[in-house]
Amino acid sequence: MSDAPAVHELRLVVTADDYDAALHFYRDVLGLPERDAFASEDGRVTILEAGRATLELTDPNHAAFIDDVEVGRRVAGHIRVAFRVDDSAAASARLEAAGAEVVAEPVRTPWNSLNARLQAPGALQLTLFTDLDG
């Protein structure tokens, strides 16, 4: 077996009822750069860069613990998207002004990050986090 990775990119695909609003939110407000965009009579798709991707797997107990730390109660479904940003408080305020619902204001976590929770377009729950260790 080769040492080369078998997977080269993680692509999270979100189907948004209001495509234009979701595109504005993620590209223009959150600041994900546009890599490609395609349109046809069958619809539109835009691919946005989101930095380095990882897949975080958790069991239900730890997911509940994360929700408790960030929000104070269990609120996330089985998928939650987390973005590491330079300033989670400022990013949360920008996204709220663009239509996201703040689920929980930024909170310092036991793993030393500042995390905010939002409900965003495309029915996604987001964590915005800033590492406080530098």
C-alpha positions as CSV (number, residue, x, y, z in Angstrom):
1,M,0.0,0.0,0.0
2,S,1.2,3.5,-0.9
3,D,2.0,6.2,1.7
4,A,0.0,8.6,-0.3
5,P,-3.4,9.5,1.2
6,A,-6.4,7.8,-0.3
7,V,-8.5,10.9,0.1
8,H,-7.4,14.3,-1.1
9,E,-10.3,16.6,-0.2
10,L,-13.2,16.7,2.1
11,R,-16.2,18.4,0.5
12,L,-19.3,19.1,2.6
13,V,-22.2,19.5,0.3
14,V,-25.1,21.7,1.6
15,T,-28.4,21.9,-0.3
16,A,-29.9,25.3,0.6
17,D,-33.4,26.3,-0.3
18,D,-32.4,30.0,-0.6
19,Y,-29.2,29.5,-2.6
20,D,-28.5,33.2,-3.0
21,A,-28.8,34.0,0.7
22,A,-26.6,31.0,1.6
23,L,-24.0,32.0,-0.9
24,H,-23.9,35.5,0.4
25,F,-23.7,34.3,4.0
26,Y,-20.9,31.8,3.5
27,R,-18.9,33.6,0.8
28,D,-19.4,37.3,1.5
29,V,-20.0,37.4,5.2
30,L,-18.0,34.4,6.6
31,G,-15.4,35.0,4.0
32,L,-15.0,31.6,2.3
33,P,-13.2,32.3,-1.0
34,E,-15.0,31.1,-4.1
35,R,-13.0,28.3,-6.0
36,D,-15.5,27.5,-8.7
37,A,-19.1,28.2,-9.7
38,F,-21.2,26.4,-12.3
39,A,-24.7,27.0,-13.6
40,S,-27.0,25.3,-16.0
41,E,-30.7,25.0,-16.7
42,D,-30.7,22.3,-13.9
43,G,-29.4,24.7,-11.2
44,R,-26.3,26.3,-9.7
45,V,-23.4,25.2,-7.5
46,T,-20.6,27.1,-5.9
47,I,-17.5,25.5,-4.4
48,L,-16.0,27.6,-1.5
49,E,-12.6,27.1,0.0
50,A,-12.7,26.4,3.7
51,G,-9.1,26.1,4.7
52,R,-7.8,22.8,5.9
53,A,-10.6,20.2,6.3
54,T,-10.8,17.5,9.0
55,L,-13.4,15.0,9.9
56,E,-14.2,15.0,13.6
57,L,-16.0,11.9,14.8
58,T,-17.5,11.8,18.3
59,D,-19.7,9.5,20.3
60,P,-23.1,10.8,21.6
61,N,-21.7,11.3,25.1
62,H,-18.9,13.6,24.0
63,A,-21.2,15.4,21.5
64,A,-23.5,16.1,24.5
65,F,-20.5,17.3,26.5
66,I,-19.5,19.8,23.7
67,D,-23.1,21.1,23.5
68,D,-23.1,21.5,27.3
69,V,-19.9,23.5,27.3
70,E,-20.8,25.7,24.3
71,V,-24.5,26.1,24.8
72,G,-25.5,24.7,28.2
73,R,-27.8,21.9,26.8
74,R,-28.0,19.4,24.0
75,V,-28.9,21.2,20.8
76,A,-26.9,19.9,17.8
77,G,-28.1,17.2,15.4
78,H,-25.8,14.6,14.2
79,I,-23.8,17.1,12.0
80,R,-22.4,20.4,13.2
81,V,-19.8,22.4,11.2
82,A,-17.0,24.1,13.0
83,F,-14.8,26.9,11.5
84,R,-11.6,28.1,13.2
85,V,-11.5,31.8,12.8
86,D,-9.3,34.6,14.0
87,D,-12.0,36.2,16.2
88,S,-15.0,34.1,17.0
89,A,-16.8,36.9,18.8
90,A,-16.5,39.3,15.9
91,A,-17.3,36.6,13.3
92,S,-20.4,35.6,15.3
93,A,-21.6,39.2,15.3
94,R,-21.1,39.5,11.5
95,L,-22.9,36.3,10.9
96,E,-25.8,37.3,13.2
97,A,-26.1,40.6,11.3
98,A,-26.3,38.5,8.1
99,G,-29.2,36.4,9.4
100,A,-27.7,33.6,11.5
101,E,-29.4,32.9,14.8
102,V,-27.1,33.0,17.7
103,V,-27.6,29.8,19.7
104,A,-24.9,30.7,22.3
105,E,-22.6,33.6,22.7
106,P,-18.8,32.9,22.7
107,V,-17.6,30.9,25.7
108,R,-14.2,29.9,26.8
109,T,-13.9,26.1,26.7
110,P,-11.9,23.6,28.8
111,W,-9.7,23.0,25.7
112,N,-8.8,26.8,25.7
113,S,-10.7,28.1,22.8
114,L,-13.4,30.7,22.5
115,N,-16.4,29.1,20.9
116,A,-19.7,30.5,19.6
117,R,-22.7,28.5,18.3
118,L,-25.0,29.7,15.5
119,Q,-27.9,28.3,13.4
120,A,-27.0,29.2,9.8
121,P,-28.4,29.0,6.3
122,G,-28.8,25.6,4.8
123,A,-30.0,24.3,8.2
124,L,-26.5,24.0,9.5
125,Q,-25.5,24.5,13.1
126,L,-22.1,26.2,13.3
127,T,-19.4,26.4,15.9
128,L,-17.0,29.3,15.4
129,F,-13.8,28.8,17.4
130,T,-10.7,30.7,18.1
131,D,-7.7,29.0,19.7
132,L,-6.6,31.0,22.7
133,D,-3.2,29.3,23.0
134,G,-1.8,31.4,20.2
